[in-house]
Amino acid sequence: YKSKDQLTALAESIVDMFKHPLTDNKQQYIDVELGIVEIKHGNLHADKLLQDATLALDSIDEKTNERICFYEEIMESAVVRQDKIEKALISIIKNEDNNSLTLHFQPKWSLKENCLIGFESLARLNVEGLGNISPIEFIDIAEKRMLIYDLGKQILHKACKFIKKLNNMGYHDIKVSVNISVIQLLRDEFVQDLIEIIESSEIDKRSLILEITESIIMENFDLINEKLQAIKKSGISISLDD
């Protein structure tokens, strides 16, 4: 081929073929995605080519509706970065690392009463060699690599410890909110685990608020609503974000 545009045109023609249903007694639509590796130098093994093509496929963003992606060397460094973050999260979950994950507490101020009424928990991660990691990045990795439920339990533990500290200082009316993901809510054992964390922390259930986004409810309305009812019956508050 003479140019990258030729490869793109070939890939697009393949994608177009799959826009029509395949027929075998019945019609069936099959989706297709293409990872393309340009061989710019020799001495490449087949397993390396397949690895690079897979990295290109994994880099396709479903939200943009793209179906074609070229391999770039930066993708490899991105995978290494994600692996380091994953290892840090696993160490946190196993209680081998108690320092990398911290909670920052953003105050909630009542303009009407002119006083502090609560805090919102904001999870922060610092990984050796990488520095501070954005919550958008490490939460996404935790969700994709099936770590978010156990990570969420660690965050709840830390939030409850902060509430206990407030109680010991004489502040019993200040509530602390924690963001909860849909993956956590959909787990069968979530409500029981939540109650156990609260009881082990020896705090009042009414001091904790679970904060969820409206989009979570709309995606799985019946099941999520059932879970939220169970949580409310246990005495824990729910708030909606966004």
N, C-alpha and C positions, 0 to 999 in steps of 0.2 A: 504494500500500500504506500501511497505517496504522502498522505497527510492523515492527521488524527480525525479530520472531518469524514474521511472515507470510512474509518472504523465506526464512527458514530452513525453514519448513514446505514451501514450494514446492520448494526445493532438495532437501529430503529425499525428496519424492515422486518427483523425477526420479531420484535415486540408487536408490530402491526399484525403479523400472522396470527398471533394469539388473541387478538381482539375479536376474532370470530370463533364460535363454538366448535369443538371437535365433535364429530358425529360417529357414534358406535351404538346403533339401536336407539340411543337417546342423545340429546345434545348436552354437552358439558363444557363449561368455561374453565380454562386453566390459566392461572397467572404466570408471568415469567419475569425474572430479573436477570440482568447480565452484569457480571464483573469482568472487566477487561484488563489484561496485563500486557503492556508493550515490552517486548524483549529488546532491550537497548544494548545488551552486551551478552557474550556467550557464557559457557560454563554454568548454566542454570539447570538445576535438577528439577524433575517433574514435581516432587513434593513441595519444593519452594514455589513453583509456579501456582500450584493448587492453593497453597497457603496464601499467597498474595491475592489470588482471585477471590478467595473466601473473605479476605479483609476488605476487598472492594465491595463485595456483596453486603457485608455487615455494615458498611458505611452508607448504604442507601437509606435515605430518610423517607420513611413511609408517609410522613405528613405532607411532603411536597409532591407526592404521587410520581416521583421519578422512578425509572425502571433500569437505568443504565449508570454505571459508575466505573471510572478508570482508577486503577491502583496508583497511589502516590506513596512515596517513601515515608511521608509524615504519618500515614496511617499506622505504620509499624510502631513508631514512637508513641502514638496515642494508645495502642494496645498495651505497651509496656507500662505506661502511666496508669491505665485502668487496673492492671494487675497489681501494681503497688498499692493503689487505693483499696482494692479488694482485700489484699493481705492485711492492711491496717484495720479494716472493718472486722475481719475475722478475729484478729487479736483482741479487739474491743469486745466483741461478742463473747469470747472465751474468758474474759476478765484477765487477760494477759497484759493488757495495756489500759491503764486507768487515766491516762493524761491526754491522749490525742483527741478524744471527743469531749467537748465541753458544751455547756448550755449558757447562752447569754440571755439575760432577762430584760425584755423591753417593757418599761412601765406603761400602765394604762392610767390616764389621769382624767378625773371627772371635772369638767369645766363648771358644771352646775354646783357640785358640792365643794369644788376647789380642794380636792384631796386625791391621794393615790388609792385606786380601787383594785388594782391587780397587776399581773405581769403576763407577758406572752413569752413562752420558751422558744428560743432560736438556737437550733443545733449548729455547732461549728466544728470543723475537722482540720487538724494540722498533721500532715504526714511528713516524716523525716525525709529530706531531700527534695520534697515538692512544695513545702510551705503550706499556707492556708488554702483549703479546697472549698470551692463554692458549694453550698447546700444543693443547688440545682444539679451539680455534677455528681456529688457522692450519693445523693438520694437516688438519682437515676441509675447509678451503678449498683446500688444495693437492691433496687427493684428488679433489675435485669438479671442479677446473679443470685436471686432468691435469698437475700440477706436482710430484707427490709423488716420482716416481722421481728426477728431477734434484735435487730438494731433499734427498732421502735420500743422494745421492752427496756433496753438500756436507757433510752431517752426518758421513758416514763419513770424509771427508777431515780434518775438524776433530778427530774422535776419534783418528784415526791420528797426527795431529801431536802430540796430547797424549801418546799412547803413546811416540812418539819422544822427547819431552821427558823423560818418566820414565826411558827407557832411557839417555839421555845423563847423567842424574843418578845412574845406577847401579842403578836399580830395574828388574830384568828379570823378576821373578816376579809382578808386579802386573798383573792383567788388567782390561780395560775393556770393558764391555758397551754395545751400541747397539741400540735398538729398531728392528725392521724391520717394514714393513707388508706385507700380503699382495700389494699391487700391485707392490712391489719384487720379491718372491719369484717372482711369476708371469711376470716379464719374461724372455725367452729369454737376454738378454745379461747378466743380473744376476751370475751366478757369475764370468764373465770380467771384468766391470767391477770387481767386488769384489777379485779377485786383483790387477788392475792398480793399484788404489788402494793396496793393501797394499804391493805391490812398489815403487811410486813413493815411498812413505813410508819405505821401508827399515826396516820393523819385522818382528818375528817374528810369523807368522800366529797362533801360539798365544797371543799377547797380546790378541787380539780375540775377543770373544764376541758372537754375534748373539742378541738376545733377542726371542722371538716369543710371542704369546699362544696358548693351547691352542685357542681358538675358530677361529683361522686354519687350523690343521691339520685340524680336523673339517669345515670348509666345503669344502676341496679336497684331501682326504686323499691320494689317489694321486699327484697332480701335485706337491703340496707335499712329500710324503715323498721323491719322486724328487729334487727340488731339494736337500733337506736332506742326503740321502745324498752328493750331489756336493760340497756344501760341507764336510761332515765328512771326506770323502776328501782334500780339499785341505789339511786340517790346522786348519781353523777350528772353534771350539767353538760349540755351540748350547745355549741355555738356555730353559726354558719359564717364562712369567710368567702369573699369574692362573689 
